[in-house]
Amino acid sequence: MDLAQEFLQPDINRPVRYLYEHFFEDAATEIRLKGGTEEDAADIFQEAVLILIDNIKSGKFRHESSVKTFLVGIAHNLWLFEKRTRERRASRELNFSSSETNYSEAENFEIGERIFSKSNTDVIQTIFKHVGEICSKILVGFYYENSSMKSLLQRFHFDNEQVLRNRKARCMKKLKKLLTDQPELLRQLKILSVYE
């Protein structure tokens, strides 16, 4: 079977099945040996197949290597890139979490809990208008409804939990600025002592 030629036909189901049946395990083994999971291997291989098809259809695949070598090479490079990206992300998250003090997080939590208590509904409506819809929903979800970051992540579809945490921190900063700029809100909330 001339695989490259098969991918130029209108129906490519047959050659795609062939790739999975004959080359997936080679690519998956390489990814697993380099620290990937079975799920990583499936995702990376699928992406590699799409890149291969695109290369064949655009004429970039010039038969200088076999389809198998080309495909496994793409999967290998994709996995190395993904692994480096994850390592950089983990490193950034570690740096971020170590730079955040426990006091700051505790202070934010105390402020959030006091502001979003059930007795402050009128003032909360005023705050909502100033901090924006997304911030309001995140802060209410976390402080008022006691939702976990994991459930908020599913609700708001952020890339990952760290992105959501960063957004929540920016929302709290916005909220603190609002309360600093409008002391009458502070008085209504009866939390002046937190900011002194």
Backbone hydrogen bonds, N-H to C=O, Kabsch-Sander energy under -0.5 kcal/mol:
donor,donor_aa,acceptor,acceptor_aa,energy
3,L,1,M,-1.3
6,E,2,D,-2.2
7,F,3,L,-1.9
8,L,5,Q,-1.3
9,Q,6,E,-1.4
12,I,10,P,-0.7
16,V,12,I,-2.0
17,R,13,N,-2.5
18,Y,14,R,-2.1
19,L,15,P,-2.2
20,Y,16,V,-2.0
21,E,17,R,-2.7
22,H,18,Y,-2.5
23,F,19,L,-2.7
24,F,19,L,-0.9
24,F,20,Y,-0.6
27,A,23,F,-1.9
28,A,24,F,-3.2
29,T,25,E,-2.5
30,E,26,D,-1.8
31,I,27,A,-2.2
32,R,28,A,-2.9
33,L,29,T,-2.5
34,K,30,E,-1.1
35,G,32,R,-1.7
36,G,31,I,-2.7
41,A,37,T,-2.3
42,A,38,E,-2.2
43,D,39,E,-2.4
44,I,40,D,-3.0
45,F,41,A,-2.6
46,Q,42,A,-2.1
47,E,43,D,-2.0
48,A,44,I,-2.6
49,V,45,F,-2.6
50,L,46,Q,-1.9
51,I,47,E,-2.1
52,L,48,A,-2.7
53,I,49,V,-2.7
54,D,50,L,-2.3
55,N,51,I,-2.6
56,I,52,L,-2.5
57,K,53,I,-2.9
58,S,54,D,-2.1
59,G,56,I,-0.9
60,K,55,N,-1.9
61,F,55,N,-1.7
62,R,60,K,-0.7
70,F,66,S,-2.5
71,L,67,V,-3.0
72,V,68,K,-2.9
73,G,69,T,-2.1
74,I,70,F,-2.1
75,A,71,L,-2.5
76,H,72,V,-2.5
77,N,73,G,-2.4
78,L,74,I,-2.8
79,W,75,A,-2.4
80,L,76,H,-2.3
81,F,77,N,-2.2
82,E,78,L,-2.6
83,K,79,W,-3.0
84,R,80,L,-2.4
85,T,81,F,-2.4
86,R,82,E,-2.5
87,E,83,K,-2.4
88,R,84,R,-2.5
89,R,85,T,-2.5
90,A,86,R,-2.8
91,S,87,E,-2.2
92,R,88,R,-2.5
93,E,89,R,-2.7
94,L,90,A,-2.3
95,N,91,S,-2.4
96,F,92,R,-2.7
97,S,93,E,-2.9
98,S,94,L,-2.2
99,S,95,N,-1.5
100,E,96,F,-1.3
105,E,101,T,-1.7
106,A,102,N,-2.8
107,E,103,Y,-3.0
108,N,104,S,-2.5
109,F,105,E,-2.2
110,E,106,A,-2.4
111,I,107,E,-2.7
112,G,108,N,-3.0
113,E,109,F,-2.8
114,R,110,E,-2.2
115,I,111,I,-2.7
116,F,112,G,-2.6
117,S,114,R,-1.1
120,N,117,S,-1.9
121,T,118,K,-0.7
124,I,120,N,-2.4
125,Q,121,T,-1.7
126,T,122,D,-1.2
127,I,123,V,-2.2
128,F,124,I,-2.8
129,K,125,Q,-1.4
130,H,126,T,-0.9
130,H,127,I,-1.0
131,V,127,I,-2.3
132,G,128,F,-1.5
136,S,132,G,-2.4
137,K,133,E,-2.5
138,I,134,I,-2.6
139,L,135,C,-2.9
140,V,136,S,-2.7
141,G,137,K,-2.4
142,F,138,I,-2.4
143,Y,139,L,-2.9
144,Y,139,L,-0.6
144,Y,140,V,-1.5
145,E,140,V,-2.5
147,S,141,G,-3.2
152,L,148,S,-2.2
153,L,149,M,-2.4
154,Q,150,K,-1.6
155,R,151,S,-1.8
156,F,152,L,-2.7
157,H,153,L,-1.6
158,F,153,L,-0.6
164,L,160,N,-1.7
165,R,161,E,-2.6
166,N,162,Q,-2.5
167,R,163,V,-2.1
168,K,164,L,-2.7
169,A,165,R,-2.4
170,R,166,N,-2.2
171,C,167,R,-2.4
172,M,168,K,-2.4
173,K,169,A,-2.0
174,K,170,R,-2.3
175,L,171,C,-2.4
176,K,172,M,-2.9
177,K,173,K,-2.3
178,L,174,K,-2.3
179,L,175,L,-2.4
180,T,176,K,-2.1
181,D,177,K,-2.8
182,Q,178,L,-1.8
185,L,182,Q,-1.6
186,L,182,Q,-1.0
187,R,183,P,-2.4
188,Q,184,E,-2.2
189,L,185,L,-2.1
190,K,186,L,-1.1
190,K,187,R,-0.6
191,I,186,L,-1.3
194,V,191,I,-1.5
195,Y,191,I,-0.7
195,Y,192,L,-1.2
196,E,192,L,-0.8
